[in-house]
Amino acid sequence: MPQLERDAHIEDLSAFIRESPSSYHAAAAVADRLVVAGFERLDERDEWPTGPGRRVVVRDGAVIAWVQPEAATATSPYRIIGAHTDSPSFKLKPGASTSSEGVLQAGVEVYGGPLLNSWLDRELELAGRLVTADGSEHLVRSGPLLRIPQLAIHLDREANKGLTLDRQRHVQPIWGTGLLGDVLGHLAGIAGLHVQDIAGHDVLVADTAAPARFGLDDVFFAAGRQDNLTSVHAGLVALLAAGDDAASDHVSVLAAFDHEELGSESRSGASGPFLVDVLARIAGGLGADEHDRRRAFAASWLLSSDAGHAVHPNYPERHDPVNRPHLGDGPLLKLNANQKYATDAHGSALWARACEQAGVRFQPFVSNNAIPCGSTIGPLSATRLGIRTVDVGTPLLSMHSARELSHVDDLAALAAAATAFLTPA
């Protein structure tokens, strides 16, 4: 990819990350960008149009968008890019306002599997949604408000030999001084609401530091929530690039789910019914019966895109001794014998074709046998749908840190390969 095009991509990714401090903000940002580009936003409670078009629907912190070409029929296959909108963090508890030793604190619960130490001594914000008694939803973000201060080295002389953080006692952020303070009331004021009107909230903690490029020739990219907003953004770029080719033989889909960091078992997660529901309504609009739908699925592909591990130069022994993906050498093809990733031989061939068409390199990723890998939405979606799936992503360092590290070439290459996946030659 030419440098100017790559730099523009990174600038747009940076803006998208800044717009998306929570899964709810990320889903809204995707929908807003698509509406500006001419997509029609739908409500799940309404009847949906059945003809060709570009459409998007949001369910909580998840979003699905698609391009249905004029040539689509009851048996047209789907090309789906799957990703997730959530990241490891902390979630605001009910009754979250506490105080200790004259300092106001916000009670939080650990969300997913964050690197706890990476959240210390950072300016943090609260971001998510507030729901009022009438059921209306309001997105809110506080800007810099919180900090989790680390205990000084003078009071813990052994800290550098091994820091242990108690998940209940040591990660409660501070946000003010005094004996009285209502963190939920503070958020209500930001949203233009009265705190007594708030009946529920889903509010998480996010790092406020802006994304940044650094290193020799600015090749490194540091930002929070790269796992997995980099894939959401790549899918968004690919869907916009897919255009409205009336003669296309497939329906292009972007499915960005919530709650992957918790196992995906929710109404808006990959194990839930969201994608199945949307595909069923698309198929119904095309006049497909169950037989037609299974034929379409048999010819379909799902590209599950999620961040993976680059070889860490300070811990090289933690990686497979042969397959050693490096920052800057291209996006990953993720493989696992135990089906933690859904890639098979056909998926490997598909990814090779997409990368060749895009003119980018890719790297195989497998885990060290002694250090089992995590999983992705790929196997979950493949199990629910029966659609052949391939797992890919960008290599990261500091995965699940408050601020993760990637290479700008890999980020641009992922978007290019995802675009080729939706527009195969």
C-alpha positions, -999 to +999 in steps of 0.1 A: +000+000+000+014+035-009+026+054+021+001+082+018-027+058+016-014+039+046-010+071+066-045+081+058-058+047+069-039+050+103-053+085+108-088+073+102-083+043+125-071+067+152-102+088+148-124+056+150-107+045+182-112+079+198-149+077+189-152+043+205-144+041+242-170+014+248-187-012+227-218+009+226-199+039+212-182+016+187-214+002+174-229+037+171-197+050+154-199+022+128-236+029+121-231+066+119-202+063+094-223+039+073-253+062+073-232+091+061-220+068+033-256+061+023-266+030+043-301+028+056-303+023+094-330-003+103-348-011+136-353-048+145-389-040+155-399-028+120-405-046+087-374-045+066-371-036+029-365-067+008-349-053-024-313-045-031-296-019-008-271-011+019-283-015+054-272-014+091-287-025+124-275-020+159-282-044+188-268-030+221-230-029+217-231-050+184-237-039+148-244-057+116-243-041+082-246-055+047-247-048+010-274-067-009-267-064-047-294-064-074-283-098-086-288-115-052-311-145-052-325-169-027-293-190-030-267-162-031-238-169-007-226-145+020-192-131+025-191-121+062-164-103+081-167-109+119-151-090+147-159-078+182-164-043+198-155-050+234-121-050+252-109-061+286-115-034+311-135-026+342-173-021+345-191+003+369-210-016+396-244-006+411-239+017+440-206+026+426-199+057+447-177+051+477-150+069+497-120+060+517-096+082+537-112+113+523-109+102+486-139+095+464-137+061+446-158+044+419-166+008+425-158-013+395-158-050+385-132-065+363-144-071+327-127-099+309-090-105+313-071-072+314-034-069+323-043-052+356-009-035+361-012-017+327-042+003+341-023+018+369-014+055+370-033+064+338-060+091+333-091+071+326-127+078+317-161+062+321-180+055+289-211+035+280-249+039+281-274+052+306-310+039+304-338+060+319-371+047+334-389+051+301-364+028+283-346+055+264-308+050+260-282+077+263-245+073+253-222+090+278-184+095+283-168+115+310-134+124+296-105+121+320-120+115+354-104+084+371-070+071+381-059+038+398-029+050+418-001+024+424+014+021+459+047+039+461+079+018+460+088+032+495+057+014+509+063-019+490+100-024+485+094-058+468+071-044+441+097-048+413+101-085+422+065-093+415+035-070+417+003-088+429-029-068+426-061-079+445-089-076+420-113-062+447-090-040+468-063-026+446-081-016+413-108+007+426-102+041+408-102+075+426-121+105+411-123+132+437-118+142+473-143+146+502-168+124+518-198+129+494-198+123+457-221+105+432-203+091+402-235+082+385-249+116+392-218+131+375-224+110+344-261+119+344-252+156+344-229+151+314-258+134+296-282+162+305-302+139+328-313+138+364-297+110+383-331+099+397-342+092+361-315+066+355-329+031+359-299+012+346-264+016+332-237-003+313-206+019+318-170+008+314-136+023+320-114+033+291-079+049+287-080+085+276-046+087+260-049+095+223-036+069+198+000+077+187+026+067+161+062+065+172+095+047+167+118+048+137+099+062+107+067+062+129+061+025+122+046+016+156+010+024+166+000+026+202-036+028+214-062+013+237-088-013+224-068-023+194-081-058+203-104-056+185-113-022+171-085-027+145-106-055+130-139-037+133-124-007+114-108-030+088-142-046+082-159-012+080-133+000+054-138-032+034-176-030+034-175+006+022-150-003-005-173-032-016-197-006-030-229-015-048-217-038-075-251-048-090-236-079-106-220-092-074-228-129-068-228-125-029-241-105-001-213-086+018-217-085+056-199-069+085-208-084+119-192-068+149-203-085+181-201-076+217-190-096+248-163-117+230-140-111+260-165-127+282-172-158+260-197-144+236-227-158+253-252-129+251-279-116+229-253-094+211-225-119+213-213-143+186-229-173+204-262-154+205-288-151+178-280-117+163-263-128+131-286-157+126-316-134+130-302-109+104-293-135+079-327-151+082-344-118+075-322-111+045-329-146+032-366-142+038-366-110+018-350-129-010-377-155-009-354-182+004-368-213+021-348-235+045-334-255+016-323-224-002-307-210+029-286-241+035-274-240-001-264-203+004-246-211+036-227-240+019-212-216-006-205-188+020-174-177+039-169-160+072-136-141+079-132-140+117-108-111+123-092-107+158-058-096+171-031-122+176+004-123+192+036-111+175+067-127+188+078-107+219+115-098+216+120-100+254+101-134+257+109-153+225+107-186+243+069-181+248+062-186+211+063-215+187+099-221+177+091-223+139+061-201+132+072-167+145+051-138+133+068-104+135+055-069+136+054-054+101+054-087+082+017-088+075-016-099+091-019-133+107-035-166+095-045-182+128-044-220+131-050-244+159-052-282+159-078-281+187-102-257+168-097-227+190-094-211+156-117-223+128-091-221+099-088-253+078-069-260+046-096-244+024-095-213+047-058-211+044-061-211+006-088-185+007-067-161+028-037-166+006-058-156-024-072-125-007-037-114+004-023-120-031-051-100-047-045-072-022-007-073-027+002-079+009+021-106+028+006-127+056+020-148+084+009-181+100+003-181+137+002-211+160+007-213+197+035-228+216+023-263+227+030-255+263+010-223+263-025-229+250-041-200+230-074-183+236-102-185+211-122-162+188-157-157+174-146-180+145-154-214+160-185-201+177-200-186+145-190-217+124-208-239+149-239-218+148-241-213+111-222-241+095-204-215+073-168-222+064-147-199+085-111-186+085-094-169+115-071-139+108-060-107+125-032-083+131-001-091+153+001-072+186+024-068+215+009-060+249-024-077+241-051-069+268-030-040+281-047-006+285-026+004+256-016-021+229+011-020+202+010-028+165+028-020+132+011+005+108+019-017+078+000-047+093-031-026+101-033-012+065-026-047+051-055-062+071-079-037+057-066-043+021-069-081+025-104-078+040-115-056+011-102-083-013-121-109+006-154-090+000-145-083-036-128-115-049-112-112-083 
